[in-house]
């Protein structure tokens, strides 16, 4: 139900139905955890998610997906999904059927099946490039982080707002060679640095949960994942800055194709995900955000999911039990 007092296309979409989509993808991917085959795990999740969308009474369009049409057989950017084309509510969808393909192949932590849904035009059509990112959780004054400033300046600003010293701040960073200078700068301030191997959607969302003890997220990751993370932060509070990173002329051409003209623009939270939106995620492998899929006796499987909605600020944690024939 829309709590904002205005009608919303999302009113016609049951939140729990979106969770079923991520559950199906997570269960399919879980069968390949630790098998060392990234492509097979991703393909299983994609196929399961695509079939699950067909059961939703929506007229959906994938705005962030598995790539462009010539690169992906399904869930490509621009693909129509849902069981009510032309008649159902028009919904834009950002998705990653398996966020953390390497994690899944190696049975590491924090692999997720994720999606975000919003009314048409409310999610940025981010090109498949890198993005510089910085994020904090709720409770800070607006503008406490600024991607135009140095990591040191941002850490000091967050520390001051939190009422602690910079060395008491903990920052999550993707463990990549490109982040060597960033990690060195953070450690020179005395910060704790939590390095993650993959899965920066979970890394960004971790700043919203005090139990993780993570105060900030910094670093460069995928732009599509940035939009997904921004959708989650829109639902639960927090701040996010992102700036697209272009490595060659081909990536700049892709940006132009999606209507992006200012290549140096710093995007804030509502530039990436605005209006009412829903974020859903199901754990594939256990991590800081969710428990992974677990196989039980008697053909049972359990899943853990989270679903959030911006208009109400509601966060639901859902434990599912599935009987697989």
N, C-alpha and C positions, 0 to 999 in steps of 0.2 A: 504494500500500500504506500502511496506517495505521501510523505509527511511534509512536503514543501508547500502544499496548498495549490499546486498546479498539476494539470494532467501530465502524464509521462508515458511514453511508449513502453518503458520498462515495467509499468504497472501490469502489463499483460504477460509478462514473463515471470514465471515462478522461479524464485531464487534457487530453490532446491533442484530444479531441473538443470540448471547450469552446473551444479555440483555433480550431478550424474554424468555429465559430459566429461569432466576431469577425472572422475572415478574410473570410467571405462578406459580412458587413455592410460591412467596409472596402472591399472590391473594388467593391461596388455603389455606395457613396457616391463612390468615387474617379472615377467616370465623370462626375461633376458638379462636380469641383473647378474653381473659377474661373469657373463659369457664372453666378454671381450669383443663384442660386435656392435659398435656404435650405430651403424647404419640400420641393422636389423631391429634394434631396440627402438630407434626413432620411427622407422617405417611401421612397426606394430602400433605405436602410440598414435601416429597420424591416422592410420586406417580406422582404429577404434573410435577416435574422436570424431572423424568425419561421419561415421555411421550413426553415432549418438546425436549429432546435430540434426540428422534427418528426422528425428522423432520430436523435435521442438517445433511448436507452432509459431515460428517467426519467419520474417523475410530478412535474413541476415546477409551481411557482406563482410568478407574477411578484409580488414584494412592492414593488419600485420599478421603475417603467416609464415609459410615455409619458403617463401621466395616468390619470384615472378613466375608467370604461367609456364614459360619454357624451361624453368628450373625445377618445378615441383609438379607431380601428377595430381595432387589434391591439396586442399587447404592453402592454395596459392593466393597471393594478393589479388583482390577483385573477385574471387570466387563467391558465388551465391550459395548460402547454406540455409538449412531449415526446411521444415515440412509445410510451410505456408507461403510460398513465393507469391508476391503481389498482394496477398490478402492479410498476411500477418504484420505485426509491428515491425517497422524498419529499424534494424539494429546493426550498428557497426561492431565488429568483433576483432580484438587483438588476441593472439593465441600463441602458445608454444606447447605443443603436445608433450614434449619431453625437454624440459629445461635442465640440461645437464646430461648430455648423451655420453660424454666420457666418464662422468661420475657413475652412470648406470652400468656401463661396460666394465668398470673396475670395482663395482659395488661400494662406491664411496658415499659420503653423506650429502643430504640436501638436494637430491634430484626430485623434480616436481613436474606435474602436469598442471599448466596454468592457462587461464583465459581472463579477459576483461570484456565487458559488454557495455555499450553506451548508446544513447540515441544517435541517429545518423549525424555525422559531422563533428562529433565531440571527442574523437580520438585522433591524435596526429598520425598521418600516414608517414611514418618514419622510414626512410630508406634503410636498406640493409648495410649500414656502415657502423663504424665505432662511434661511441659517444663518451665524452668526458662527463663524469657524474659526481655530485656531492649531495648527501642527504642527511637529515637529522629527523628525529621523531617529534611528537607533539610537545607543546608546553614551552616553546622558545619564542621570543619576540620575532615578528615577521622581519625577514631580511637578515637574520643572524648568520646565514651562510651566503656566500657570494662567489660564484665560480670565477669571476674576474680577479679575485684576490688570491694570494698565495695560500698553500696548505697551512703554513704557520699562522697567517692572519686568521684563517677560518677556525683553526683549533683554539686559538686564544679567545676569539669572540664567543665560541660555544662554551669554553671553560668559564669565562666571565659571567655569561648568562646562567650557567649552572651553579655558579658559586664555588668553583673548585679551581685547583691549579691545572695548567696544561698537561702536566705529567699524569694527572688522574683521568685524562680522557682516553678512551679506547676506540680505535678506528678499525673498521673492516676494510680489507683491500684484497682484490684478486691477486693471487700469487703468480705474477707474470714478469718476465725480464723487463718489459717496458715500464714497470712500476718500481724499479730499483732506486731511482732518485727520490721518488715520493716516499718510499718506505724509509730510506735513510734520513730524509728530512723529518719525518714523523718521530722516528726513534731519537733523533738529536734533541727533540723537545721533551723526551722522556715518555712519550705516549706508548701505550700498549697497542700493538698491531696484531689483529686477528687475520691471518692469511687463509683464504679459501681457494680451493683448487678450481672451482667452477661454480656456476649457479648464482649469478649476481642478483637475480630477482629476490632470492631468499636473503642474500646479503643486505640488500637495501631494506627489505621489510624487517630485518632484525633490529633496526634502530628504533622501531615502534614498541618493542617488547623489553621492558626493564630487566626481565629475567636473563636476557642474553648478555647484559652488561655492556653492550655495544652502543656507543654514543653517536658515532658518525660512520658514514660510508663514503669512501673516496676512490677515484680511479677511473679507468677507461674500460668500458665493456660494450656490448652490443646495443645499438640504438633501439631496436624493437623491444629488447628486455627493459630498456629505460622507460618506455611507454607503459609496459605492464606494471612495473614497480610504481610508477607515478599514479596509476589507477588505484593501486592498493593504498598508497599514502593519501589519496583523495578521500578514501573511505574512513580512514582511522586517524587522520591528522599527521602533521609532519611537513617538512619542506624539502624541496628537491630543485636542483639546478642541473641542466644538461646542455651540452654544446656538441654538435655533430662534428666528427673528425673525418676528413676526406683524404685518402691516401693517393688518389689518382684521378684523372679526368673522367674515367668511367663512373666512379662513385659520385662525382659532381653532376654528371649527366643524369644519374638516377634521381638525385635530389631535385633537379629541375623538372623531371618528369612528374614528381609528386607535388609540384608547386612551391618548392622551397627556393627562395631567391636570396635571402640573407644567410650566407654560409657561415658567418661568425656569430650568429644570434645565440644568446643564452636563453634557453627555454626554462620557464618556471613551471610549477606543478600544473596550473590550470591551462598552460599552453599545450601541455601534452595530453591531459585528460580533464575535461570540463563537464559541467552539468552533472546530472545523476549518472552514476556508473556502478557497476557490480564487478567485483573481483572474486574469482574462485580458484582454489588450488588444492590439489590432492598430492600427498607424499608418495613418491615412488620408492625412495630409500629414506631411512630415518635421518633427521637432522635437527637443527636448532628450531625450525618452524613447525614441522610435522613429523609424525611417525610414518614409516614407509608401509607398503603393502606387506601383510604377513599371511602366510599360508598355514591354516590350522588343520586339525584332523577332520575327517569326514567330508572333505571337499569344500570346507569353508575358507573364506578369505576375509580379512579385515582391512579397512582403509581408514585413514584420518584425513579430514579435509577442513578447510576454513573458507568461509564465504563472507564477504563484506559488502555493504551498500552505502554509498555516499550520502544519499538524501536523508537517511535515518541515523547514520553513524553506527549501524548495527554490525556486530561481528559474531558470527556463529561458528562454533567448532563442532564438527560432525564426525562421529565414529560410525562407520558403516560395516555391516556384516553381510557378506555375499555368499550365496551357495552356488558354486560353479559346477554345472553338469559336465 
